[in-house]
């Protein structure tokens, strides 16, 4: 069935035409690793960019296999009852459906669980970006007193005493002597394989499927400035922009690379008075107060509730927030152009329906049910 993209999609489609329409293997060095482990061939959709693994932690079959066991391993927690998967469920795009999560001591955290989607492309992790790599990210929940509340020496001792893990570590890293960094590396390898790029939107852009007119219009508005068409809209610290009647999403949820996040930190006008410093707690820069990492919009319709503290229960609540303009503050992002009472984003009921149709088209059912990401059961040789 043929179809022609509406004008706002044409440029994006042209870019994709430069690549193949099939899933491609990541370009990796296929030589055996220093440990003798087998290089892992990561299949990537052609509309996603190449993914690079760290030089000191290349993807291997043995490392990914070990990481999958460890991701579901409850002995990483102090009470042997909580694993990474306890807060990162595959069917919810590896989120947990809660505003904030309680750890093993029933102490509630202050931030929501971020989904694990295409993190192999990321440079900073957690809502505040405090971890500069997936390996460093994987180390933190184990010792966090609000989360898994254990010590690494204790966790390592439990794994070392298991009849299977020393051999699995030897296969992956060349040594049966387990340490915390090897655990983190294995989990990071597994998480890097969690690639989502086969949603209805992806198939449409690769010429493999169709997209409803509403979803096409939703994507068009996604890529257009908000405000009334022709309206001159002030932008703090920059030149004014001209309204296009769009939804104004594209500034932060960048679609060009297919990731739907700019991997940056923004204050999106949630509050005037801040209870969470966000990125500023990491940088100690007052200009970063209440700035949080832009989450991807991939699988967004299964990862409610929304925002860093889960304050919005539904996607309609999110659209209400942006349509109302958000709250002004000293660090609110310049892209939040409608915080002034005399400025409006202008999302009509029809536009909201079209935006939601587009967001629904970003749900990748194959990713959510991929058997390679499911619980493998107890470790075995």
Secondary structure, 3 states (H helix, E strand, C coil): CCCCCCHHHHHHHHHHCCCCCCCEECCCCCCCCCCCCCECCCEECCCCCCCCCCCCCCCEHHHHHHHHHHHCCHHHCCCCCCCHHHCCEHHHCCECCCCCCECCCCCECCCCCCCCCCHHHCCCECCCCCECCHHHHHHHHHHCCCCCCCCHHHHHHHHHCCCCHHHHHHHHHCCCCCCHHHHHHHHHHHHHCCCCCCCHHHHHHCCCCCCCHHHHHHHHHHCCCCCCCCCEEEECCEEEEECCCCCCCCCCCCCCCCCCCCCCEECCCCCCCCCCCECHHHHCCHHHCCEEECCCCCCHHHCCCECCCCCECCHHHHHHHHHHCCCCCCCCCCCCCCCCCCCCCCCCHHHHHHHHHHHHCCCCHHHHCCHHHCCCCCCCC
